[in-house]
Amino acid sequence: MKILKYSLVCFMIGTLSCSTKDSNNRELRDIPNLTGAWLISSSFGAMCNVCPELVFVDSKSGNIVEPSKQKYDFEYDLQKDKISFHFEGQAYFDLNSEFNYTLKSDGILRYLTLVPLDDNGEIIIVGEK
């Protein structure tokens, strides 16, 4: 009987530790990977005809490349539900601030929607999956 109780306690501890690890791993996987090239599709309600490219180089930096090939480097910080951009030198329009974001996918493309914290408009950025 003692062996059965001991086995049951060990099983419960093992199950709890595994589920905690799973939830931690799940939280890490929930942080989106933005690495790669994206196009700014619309900005504050205006559709983009000749779109600048937004390139997330790694998990902390990137650049915006205009059609004229003018490049603006930035650093970004991604939280659970917020993203903030910090430009070196000249900022690219209103991206030099903090946004709430949503990331969705239709299986082919990814859609990153940035909403300023004052909830005044949005920027939609599209990237390949």
VENGIKA-V386573 format. One record per residue. N is the residue number from 0. OMEGA is omega in whole degrees, -180 to 180 (none if undefined). NEAR is the number of other ideal C-beta (glycine too) atoms within 10 Angstrom. Layout:
n:N omega:OMEGA near:NEAR
n:N omega:OMEGA near:NEAR
//
This chain:
n:0 omega:179 near:5
n:1 omega:180 near:6
n:2 omega:179 near:7
n:3 omega:178 near:8
n:4 omega:180 near:9
n:5 omega:179 near:10
n:6 omega:179 near:10
n:7 omega:178 near:10
n:8 omega:179 near:10
n:9 omega:179 near:10
n:10 omega:-180 near:10
n:11 omega:178 near:10
n:12 omega:178 near:10
n:13 omega:179 near:10
n:14 omega:179 near:10
n:15 omega:-179 near:10
n:16 omega:178 near:10
n:17 omega:-179 near:10
n:18 omega:177 near:10
n:19 omega:178 near:10
n:20 omega:179 near:10
n:21 omega:-178 near:10
n:22 omega:176 near:10
n:23 omega:178 near:10
n:24 omega:180 near:10
n:25 omega:179 near:9
n:26 omega:179 near:10
n:27 omega:179 near:8
n:28 omega:-179 near:9
n:29 omega:176 near:8
n:30 omega:-172 near:12
n:31 omega:173 near:15
n:32 omega:-177 near:11
n:33 omega:-176 near:22
n:34 omega:178 near:12
n:35 omega:-177 near:14
n:36 omega:179 near:12
n:37 omega:174 near:22
n:38 omega:175 near:15
n:39 omega:-176 near:20
n:40 omega:178 near:17
n:41 omega:-178 near:16
n:42 omega:178 near:19
n:43 omega:175 near:12
n:44 omega:-180 near:8
n:45 omega:178 near:8
n:46 omega:-178 near:9
n:47 omega:177 near:15
n:48 omega:177 near:6
n:49 omega:-167 near:7
n:50 omega:170 near:17
n:51 omega:179 near:20
n:52 omega:178 near:16
n:53 omega:-177 near:25
n:54 omega:174 near:18
n:55 omega:-174 near:22
n:56 omega:178 near:13
n:57 omega:-175 near:8
n:58 omega:-179 near:13
n:59 omega:-175 near:11
n:60 omega:179 near:14
n:61 omega:177 near:21
n:62 omega:174 near:16
n:63 omega:179 near:21
n:64 omega:177 near:14
n:65 omega:176 near:13
n:66 omega:178 near:10
n:67 omega:-179 near:8
n:68 omega:172 near:6
n:69 omega:-175 near:11
n:70 omega:177 near:13
n:71 omega:179 near:21
n:72 omega:178 near:15
n:73 omega:168 near:22
n:74 omega:178 near:12
n:75 omega:179 near:17
n:76 omega:-177 near:12
n:77 omega:175 near:16
n:78 omega:-179 near:11
n:79 omega:-177 near:7
n:80 omega:-179 near:9
n:81 omega:174 near:13
n:82 omega:178 near:18
n:83 omega:-180 near:16
n:84 omega:177 near:21
n:85 omega:-179 near:15
n:86 omega:174 near:16
n:87 omega:-179 near:11
n:88 omega:-176 near:6
n:89 omega:179 near:8
n:90 omega:176 near:15
n:91 omega:-173 near:19
n:92 omega:-172 near:12
n:93 omega:-179 near:15
n:94 omega:-178 near:22
n:95 omega:-179 near:14
n:96 omega:-176 near:13
n:97 omega:-177 near:15
n:98 omega:161 near:20
n:99 omega:-179 near:15
n:100 omega:169 near:19
n:101 omega:179 near:12
n:102 omega:180 near:15
n:103 omega:180 near:9
n:104 omega:175 near:11
n:105 omega:-179 near:8
n:106 omega:179 near:6
n:107 omega:-178 near:7
n:108 omega:172 near:14
n:109 omega:-179 near:19
n:110 omega:177 near:15
n:111 omega:179 near:22
n:112 omega:179 near:16
n:113 omega:179 near:22
n:114 omega:178 near:14
n:115 omega:-178 near:16
n:116 omega:177 near:11
n:117 omega:176 near:7
n:118 omega:-178 near:8
n:119 omega:179 near:9
n:120 omega:180 near:14
n:121 omega:175 near:17
n:122 omega:179 near:22
n:123 omega:-178 near:16
n:124 omega:-175 near:24
n:125 omega:178 near:16
n:126 omega:176 near:21
n:127 omega:-179 near:10
n:128 omega:none near:9
//
